[in-house]
Every structure is written in structure tokens, then in C-alpha cells.
Amino acid sequence: MKKLQSPETLITSFALLLTFVTAPETFAASFKLDSVLAQSAPGAPASNKETVKIDGSSSMKVTNEIRQQQSPNTDVRTSYNGTNAALQSVAKGETDLAAIGRPLTAEEKAQGLVVAPQKRHKIAIVVGADNPFNGDLTFAQFAQIFRGEITDWSEVGGAPGAIQLIDRPETSDTRQALQSYDIFKQAPFVAAANATKLSEDSTEAVAQNLGARGISYAIADQVENVPGVRVIPMHKTLPSDPRYPYSQPLAYAYKGPTPNPAVAAFLGIAAPPTASAEVPASPQIAPASPPVAQAPAQVEDGGFPWWLLLIPALGGLAWWLLTRSRPTPAIAPVAVPPVVAVPPTAPVTPVTPVAPVVLDEQEPSIKLYEERLVADKTRQKVGDVAFDKRVETDQVQVSVPIETERVVIERSTPTGSETFAPGNIAFGEGETRIETYAETPDIHKETFVREEVSIRKELDHETASVEETLRREELDIDMQSGTDGSLDVDRNNGHVKK
């Protein structure tokens, strides 16, 4: 007797039959897709490429280049006319973005400008590659060099030679960022009298004027690969160290309240859609649309699709194959062991299994490791003390003794009666004057040192206790002797006795 086919074989045959029946429509659909694709001219330029105009500070040059590489579908046009000019251009609608290195003022915010912060970039202190100075500077030393209080390299530990400061324009964002630090607020922010004043705010101009005696400042990532420029450490730290102090905030500013779609795509900001404008095409590749079930295409010659009559018959055949009864194999009963009550025990700490150590027979040794604390100190600012003098006025009264002359007239009758002969005394008239004087107070003020205050810093020493958990490895010996028990181990020295 001929063996009947299994239900799996029949189902497979049914699926193949449906595939062959519906294949003509699938092929027709593929032909239609090819005809649609053929309508597009190959190599046609993209029509959704947006243009973004950027102007601003040269300190944002590296950031602009990185952003431009991340936006291949955006035509980025950059210029560097300074922060102030760029902000005015954005406010007038002539430029899309202003690349700035300082915060917006209240007046600029009132014009509707909105800032999109990027990140703070470190400000490096740089010298020429031919400069013989190989030491490091402190914050106060560089501030004194900037103001012209230190004028020779020997004053900071270098070889004798005049220091030439290369200063950026006063409108430079990097220069204004230095002015915000307390070390530069202790005196007027004025560069040295002999400083070379650049008319162009660019790192290239700084590098060209450094020479063998010059010193200047620039954004750290702009001088990393510039030949002829070397970064000077400050307090033995470089700009790559998080403890390095000098930095500058970088940001983009656009006309608010919301950026246009091109600016939003360039900055990675989700721009809210508007009802009057179409949603712009994203510069990124759009995700593939989910497959949508399509209705069967009609036969082009207008005939009736006869294969539809086979679907009910084939469906009934599939239902019969899937629902007919099959012999169910008997399952042997499984004996269940009786449940034995286990008395509660103390919780056991899980132990991580460790792979056994295989010793080398030539040089048997095991290295045991242990952790230890390494104490180090980090110097950081915990506060500052400000000293201020004020002038107080007091009303002072002083008593000054003075002298005044006065005329006293006394008349008396002589006791004797002296007589004179006629003609010996000449009678006459006349006026006698006596000058009198008086003293008046003459008060003036003079300044003297009333008190001298000496200011110094003292170090208080104390011991800080730090607690930490340390780990160490211990050696456990598991003796597995032979049948005769001839293996013995010296636990003190680790020797094996046989």
C-alpha cells in the first residue's frame, strides 16, 4: 500500500502553490518599480541642501570645522569679522549664526538673540619653538608679564633676555576671557607698554610674531598642530589637565525665539514645526518606511483573475490537514521523590569559584597580591580674604595758648620838686605811637604713619584620617596525599616533603 504524505509535506506544497499563483502579480509590481526608478536621472544634485552663514570670533574656528564635517548636507559658509560685528549681522537677519566666545549682554538679549552654548575651551599660554625658556609659570607671573611688571625671562627662572608680549586686539573674546579672572582684576587690565598689539584676532598672527622672545595666549585646540608654537605649563599643568584654570566659553547665537530649520539641523536642535511652512528634509538618511500590504494589481488585459477561485479550496485543505486527529504518544509517568523538610540554616555567603593555579614544575611559584594605600595631596583653593581701606573723619578740638599785647597808661605825681631854668626846656606838641601785637592760631594738617599692618599667610598642619578597604591574597594549601599517605607539606616554608 502506498504511504500517504505527511501533513508537513502537504503544507509545504500548498505554500509553493500559492507562491506560483501569486508570482505574476509580484513580477508585475517589480516591473512597475523599475519603470518608476528609470524616471529619475542618475547623478542629479540634491535639491534639499540648506545654506548656513556663520560669522564671528576666530576662537570658534575649530568648532566650526567640526560642525561642518558633521553636516555634509549643509552648505556652511564661514567668515571671522569679530563677535560684535557678527551679532549685529545676526540681529539684522544678514547672518544665520554668530560664533562667539563671550556671554551675551543685556542689550543683545533684548534684540532677540538666543545663545546655544557649546563648551569651554582651555586658553593656553604659548611661546615660540625657538624660545629657550623650558620652565613653567604661575598665574601671578603671567599676569605680571601681561601688565609689564616682569620684563625679563631671568625673573621667571629662564635665561636672561627681554620678554615680548604678543597681545590680541581689545575686541578679542579670548582677551576678554582673561580679564574675568581675579588675578587680572588686582590691577588695571592694560598690556605692557612694549607689547606687540595685533590688529587681527587669529592664532596664525600670534604664531608669526612669537619669535624667540615672545609670549602670548590662544585657544589650546587651535595650537595643537601649529608648527613653531609651544605651550607653557602653568603650575606644572597643561591645558589637557582638568585642573588647568584658564578657559573660555564658546557658543553660537541666533535670532530667536527659535532657529530656522537649517540652523536647527546644524546645531542639532529640534526645531518646532510651523503650520505655514513645510517640514524641511533632514540632512540625515531617512529611515526606511515599513512595508505596507498592497491590494493585488488588476490584470492589464481586463480579464477575470481565475486564480482567486483556488483560495477557498486551498484554505479548506490546509484546515483539514491541521485539524485532523493524530495519535498521541503515551508519556511515561515520572516518579516524584517525596519532599523532605530541611531545618533552617544560617545564610551562606556565595563564594566566587576560582580556577586552580597550575604551577610550573621548573620554577614553581605563586604571586600573592595585596593592596596598599598611597597617600597624595592635591592643592586647591578653599577661599580668599579681601583687605580694604576706608577713610573715616573725626572732629578734633585743639587748645592753643596765644598772647596779646595791650597798652597800660599810669599817671603818678613825682615826689621831688625838681625845677628847670627858663629856656632849658622846650615846650612843644607831638604824637607818640606804640605798636601792639597779638597771636592768632595757625592750624594745618600733616599726615603720618599711625599703624603698620603686616599681612602674611601661615600654614596650619593637621593629619587627615582616610579609611579604605584593602584586599590581599592568602595562600590556602589543600593537601591531597597518595594512598600511602607519603605526601607532607611544611606549612611555614611551603616545602613539600615526600
C-alpha positions in Angstrom: 0.0 0.0 0.0 1.3 3.5 -0.9 2.3 5.6 2.0 0.4 8.9 2.4 2.3 12.1 2.6 2.8 13.7 5.9 0.9 16.9 6.8 4.2 18.9 6.8 4.8 17.9 3.1 1.2 18.9 2.2 1.5 22.2 3.8 4.8 22.9 2.0 3.2 22.0 -1.3 0.3 24.3 -0.5 2.7 27.2 0.2 4.6 26.6 -3.1 1.3 26.6 -5.0 0.3 29.9 -3.5 3.7 31.4 -4.4 3.4 30.3 -8.1 -0.1 31.5 -8.3 0.7 35.0 -7.0 4.0 35.2 -8.7 2.8 37.1 -11.8 1.5 39.9 -9.8 4.8 40.2 -7.9 6.8 40.3 -11.1 4.4 42.9 -12.4 4.9 45.0 -9.3 8.7 44.8 -9.7 8.5 45.9 -13.3 6.4 48.9 -12.2 9.1 49.8 -9.6 11.8 49.6 -12.3 9.8 51.9 -14.5 9.5 54.5 -11.7 13.2 54.4 -10.9 14.0 54.8 -14.5 12.3 58.2 -14.5 15.0 59.7 -12.1 18.1 60.9 -13.9 21.2 59.4 -12.4 23.6 61.7 -10.6 21.0 64.5 -10.2 22.1 67.0 -7.5 20.3 67.1 -4.1 17.7 69.8 -4.0 17.3 70.0 -0.2 20.8 71.2 0.7 20.5 74.2 3.0 22.9 77.1 3.4 24.1 78.3 6.8 26.1 81.6 7.1 28.4 81.9 10.1 30.4 84.9 11.2 32.1 85.7 14.5 35.2 85.1 16.5 38.3 83.2 15.3 38.3 81.3 18.6 35.4 79.3 17.2 37.3 78.2 14.1 37.9 74.6 15.2 34.4 74.2 16.4 33.0 75.5 13.1 35.2 73.0 11.2 34.0 70.1 13.4 30.3 71.1 13.0 30.8 71.4 9.2 32.2 67.9 9.0 29.2 66.6 10.9 26.8 68.4 8.5 27.7 67.1 5.0 24.3 68.0 3.6 24.6 71.7 4.7 26.5 74.4 2.8 28.4 76.1 5.6 29.9 79.5 4.8 32.1 81.0 7.5 33.8 84.3 8.0 35.6 85.8 11.0 34.8 89.6 11.4 34.7 89.5 15.2 31.9 88.9 17.8 30.4 92.3 17.8 30.1 92.6 14.1 28.7 89.0 13.8 26.0 89.7 16.5 24.9 92.8 14.7 24.7 90.9 11.4 22.5 88.2 13.0 20.2 90.8 14.6 19.7 92.3 11.2 19.0 88.9 9.6 22.0 89.1 7.3 23.8 86.1 9.0 22.3 82.9 10.4 24.7 82.2 13.3 27.2 84.2 15.3 30.2 82.2 16.6 31.0 83.9 19.9 33.4 83.4 22.8 31.7 85.5 25.5 28.2 85.8 27.1 25.5 88.0 25.6 24.9 91.4 27.1 21.5 92.5 28.2 21.2 94.8 25.2 22.0 91.9 22.8 19.4 89.7 24.5 16.9 92.5 24.2 17.4 92.3 20.4 16.0 88.8 20.4 19.4 87.0 20.2 19.4 83.5 21.8 22.6 81.6 22.7 23.3 77.9 22.1 26.2 77.0 24.4 28.9 74.7 23.2 31.7 74.0 25.7 34.5 75.8 27.4 37.9 75.6 25.7 41.1 76.0 27.6 43.3 79.1 27.0 46.9 78.1 26.5 50.0 80.2 27.3 52.3 79.8 24.2 55.8 80.7 23.2 57.8 80.2 20.0 59.5 76.9 19.4 62.9 78.7 19.5 62.3 80.2 22.9 64.9 78.8 25.3 62.5 79.0 28.3 61.6 75.5 29.4 60.1 76.1 32.8 56.5 76.8 33.9 54.7 79.9 35.1 52.3 80.7 37.9 49.1 82.6 37.5 50.6 85.7 39.1 53.7 85.6 36.9 51.8 85.6 33.7 49.6 88.4 34.9 52.7 90.4 35.8 54.2 89.7 32.3 50.9 90.8 30.7 51.0 94.1 32.6 54.7 94.7 32.1 55.7 94.2 35.7 58.0 91.3 34.7 60.1 92.2 31.7 63.0 89.6 31.6 62.9 85.9 31.3 65.5 85.6 34.1 62.8 86.9 36.5 60.9 83.6 36.0 63.8 81.2 36.0 64.8 81.4 32.4 67.9 82.7 30.6 68.4 86.5 30.6 66.5 88.1 27.8 63.7 90.7 27.3 60.2 89.4 27.2 58.0 90.5 24.3 54.2 90.2 24.9 52.1 89.5 21.8 48.7 90.9 22.6 45.4 90.4 20.8 43.0 93.2 19.9 40.9 94.6 22.7 37.8 93.2 21.0 39.2 89.7 21.2 36.9 87.2 23.1 40.0 85.3 24.3 41.5 88.6 25.7 38.2 89.4 27.5 38.0 85.9 29.0 41.4 86.5 30.7 40.1 89.8 32.1 37.4 88.0 34.0 39.8 86.2 36.3 40.6 87.6 39.8 44.4 87.6 39.2 43.9 90.2 36.4 41.5 92.3 38.5 44.1 93.2 41.0 45.4 95.9 38.7 44.2 97.8 35.6 43.8 95.4 32.7 46.4 97.1 30.5 49.0 95.3 28.5 52.8 96.1 28.8 53.9 99.3 27.2 56.3 97.5 24.8 53.7 94.8 23.9 53.1 94.0 20.2 49.5 94.8 19.5 47.9 92.6 16.8 45.3 94.1 14.5 44.0 90.6 13.6 42.5 88.3 16.2 43.9 85.0 14.9 46.2 82.3 16.2 48.1 82.4 12.9 49.1 86.0 13.5 50.2 85.1 17.1 52.4 82.3 15.8 54.1 84.5 13.2 55.0 87.2 15.8 56.3 85.0 18.7 59.9 84.6 17.6 62.5 83.6 20.3 61.4 86.1 23.0 57.6 86.4 22.6 54.8 85.0 24.7 51.1 85.1 24.1 47.8 83.2 24.6 45.5 81.3 22.4 42.7 78.6 22.4 44.5 75.3 23.2 43.0 73.2 20.5 44.0 75.8 17.9 47.7 75.4 18.6 48.0 71.7 18.9 49.2 71.1 15.4 50.6 74.6 14.6 54.4 74.4 13.8 56.6 76.8 15.7 54.4 77.1 18.7 54.9 75.5 22.2 52.6 75.5 25.2 54.0 76.6 28.5 52.7 74.7 31.6 51.1 76.7 34.4 51.7 75.4 37.9 53.1 72.3 36.2 49.7 71.6 34.5 48.9 71.7 30.7 45.5 72.6 29.2 44.8 68.9 28.8 44.7 68.6 32.6 41.2 69.3 34.2 42.9 71.4 36.9 44.2 73.9 34.3 42.4 77.1 35.2 42.2 79.4 32.1 39.2 78.7 29.8 36.8 80.5 27.5 33.1 79.8 27.0 32.2 79.2 23.3 28.7 79.4 21.9 26.5 80.1 18.9 23.9 82.9 18.8 20.9 83.0 16.5 17.9 85.2 16.0 15.2 84.0 18.4 12.9 82.8 19.6 13.5 79.6 17.6 16.2 78.9 15.0 15.3 78.3 11.4 15.3 74.7 10.2 18.8 74.9 8.6 20.3 76.3 11.8 18.4 73.8 13.9 19.8 70.9 11.8 23.3 72.4 12.0 23.2 72.8 15.8 21.3 69.5 16.4 18.3 71.4 17.9 14.8 70.1 17.3 13.0 73.0 15.6 9.3 73.1 16.3 7.2 72.7 13.1 5.1 75.6 11.9 1.7 75.4 10.2 2.6 77.6 7.3 6.0 76.0 6.4 6.7 72.6 5.2 8.9 70.3 7.3 12.4 70.5 5.8 14.1 67.4 4.7 16.6 66.2 7.3 20.2 66.1 6.3 20.4 62.6 7.7 19.3 59.5 5.8 15.6 58.9 6.4 14.7 55.5 7.9 13.1 53.0 5.5 9.3 53.1 5.6 7.6 50.0 7.0 6.2 47.6 4.4 2.6 48.2 3.6 0.3 45.5 2.3 -0.9 46.4 -1.2 -4.0 45.2 -2.9 -3.5 42.8 -5.8 -2.9 44.6 -9.1 -5.6 44.2 -11.7 -4.7 42.3 -14.8 -3.8 44.7 -17.5 -5.9 43.0 -20.2 -9.1 43.4 -18.1 -9.6 39.5 -17.7 -11.0 37.9 -14.6 -8.3 36.7 -12.1 -9.2 33.0 -12.2 -6.7 32.0 -9.5 -8.9 33.7 -6.8 -11.2 30.7 -7.1 -8.5 28.4 -5.8 -8.0 30.2 -2.5 -11.1 28.8 -0.7 -10.3 25.3 -1.8 -6.7 25.5 -0.7 -7.7 27.1 2.6 -10.1 24.2 3.3 -7.4 21.7 2.5 -5.0 23.4 4.9 -7.6 23.5 7.7 -8.3 19.7 7.3 -4.6 18.9 7.4 -4.0 20.9 10.6 -7.1 19.8 12.5 -7.3 16.0 11.8 -6.6 13.8 14.8 -3.2 12.3 15.3 -2.2 9.5 17.7 -0.8 11.0 20.8 2.3 9.2 22.1 2.0 7.9 25.6 4.0 9.7 28.2 5.5 7.5 30.9 4.7 8.7 34.4 7.6 10.3 36.3 8.1 9.3 39.9 8.2 12.3 42.1 10.5 11.9 45.1 9.0 12.7 48.5 9.6 16.1 49.9 11.9 16.1 52.9 11.8 19.0 55.3 15.1 20.7 55.8 15.8 22.5 59.0 16.6 26.2 58.6 20.3 27.1 58.5 22.3 30.3 58.6 22.5 32.1 55.3 25.6 31.1 53.3 27.6 33.8 51.6 28.1 32.9 48.0 31.7 32.2 47.1 33.0 33.0 43.6 34.8 29.9 42.2 38.4 30.5 41.4 40.3 28.5 38.8 43.0 26.3 40.2 46.6 27.6 39.8 48.9 25.3 37.8 52.4 25.6 38.9 55.4 25.3 36.6 57.5 22.3 37.6 60.7 24.0 36.6 60.1 27.2 38.6 57.1 26.6 41.0 56.0 30.0 42.4 52.7 31.8 43.1 52.5 35.5 43.3 50.2 36.8 46.1 49.0 40.4 45.6 47.9 42.9 48.2 46.6 46.4 48.1 48.1 49.3 50.0 47.1 52.9 50.4 49.1 55.6 48.6 48.6 59.0 50.2 48.8 62.0 48.0 47.8 65.6 48.3 46.1 68.0 45.9 46.3 71.7 46.4 43.0 73.5 45.8 41.6 76.9 46.5 39.3 77.0 49.6 38.7 80.7 50.0 40.2 84.1 49.8 40.5 87.1 52.1 39.9 90.7 50.8 41.6 93.7 52.5 40.1 97.1 52.1 41.0 100.5 53.5 38.4 103.2 54.2 38.7 106.8 55.4 36.9 108.0 58.5 36.6 111.6 59.6 36.5 112.9 63.2 36.0 116.4 64.6 39.1 117.3 66.7 39.3 120.3 69.0 42.8 121.6 70.0 43.6 124.3 72.7 46.3 126.7 71.6 47.7 129.3 74.1 48.1 132.7 72.5 49.5 136.1 73.6 48.0 139.6 73.1 49.7 142.9 73.9 47.8 145.8 75.4 48.8 149.3 76.4 48.6 150.3 80.1 48.7 154.1 80.9 49.6 155.0 84.5 49.8 158.6 85.8 51.7 159.5 89.0 52.9 162.7 90.8 56.7 162.9 91.3 57.8 163.1 94.9 60.6 165.5 94.3 60.2 169.1 93.2 62.9 169.4 90.5 63.0 172.7 88.8 64.4 173.8 85.5 65.7 177.2 84.4 63.8 179.2 81.9 64.9 178.4 78.4 66.2 174.9 79.2 63.0 173.1 78.4 61.5 173.5 75.0 57.8 173.2 75.1 56.1 171.6 72.0 53.4 169.4 70.6 53.7 165.9 69.1 52.2 162.4 68.7 53.7 159.3 70.2 52.7 155.8 68.9 53.3 152.4 70.5 52.7 149.3 68.3 50.8 146.3 70.0 50.8 142.7 68.8 48.6 139.7 69.3 49.0 136.0 68.4 46.4 134.1 66.3 46.0 130.3 66.0 47.7 128.9 62.9 46.2 125.4 62.2 47.3 123.0 59.4 47.1 119.2 58.9 50.0 116.7 58.4 49.9 113.0 57.6 51.9 110.5 59.5 52.0 106.6 59.7 49.7 105.8 62.5 49.9 102.0 62.3 51.6 99.4 60.0 49.7 96.2 59.2 51.8 93.2 58.1 49.9 90.5 56.1 51.2 87.0 55.7 50.0 83.5 55.3 50.7 80.7 57.8 50.3 77.0 57.3 48.3 75.0 59.8 49.4 71.4 59.9 46.9 68.7 60.7 46.6 65.0 60.0 43.6 63.8 57.9 42.5 60.2 58.5 41.2 58.4 55.5 39.7 54.9 55.8 39.6 52.5 52.9 39.1 48.8 52.4 42.2 46.9 51.2 42.4 43.5 49.7 45.1 40.9 49.8 45.6 37.4 48.7 46.3 34.5 51.1 47.6 31.0 50.2 45.4 28.1 51.2 47.0 24.6 51.0 44.9 21.7 50.1 46.9 18.5 50.8 45.8 15.6 48.6 48.2 12.7 49.6 48.5 9.4 47.8 47.2 6.1 49.0 50.2 5.5 51.2 49.9 9.0 52.8 53.5 9.8 51.9 52.9 13.5 51.0 53.5 16.1 53.6 53.8 19.9 53.5 55.8 22.2 55.6 53.2 25.0 56.2 55.7 27.5 57.4 58.1 27.3 54.5 55.7 25.8 51.9 58.1 22.9 51.3 56.7 19.5 50.1 58.1 16.5 52.0 58.0 13.1 50.3 
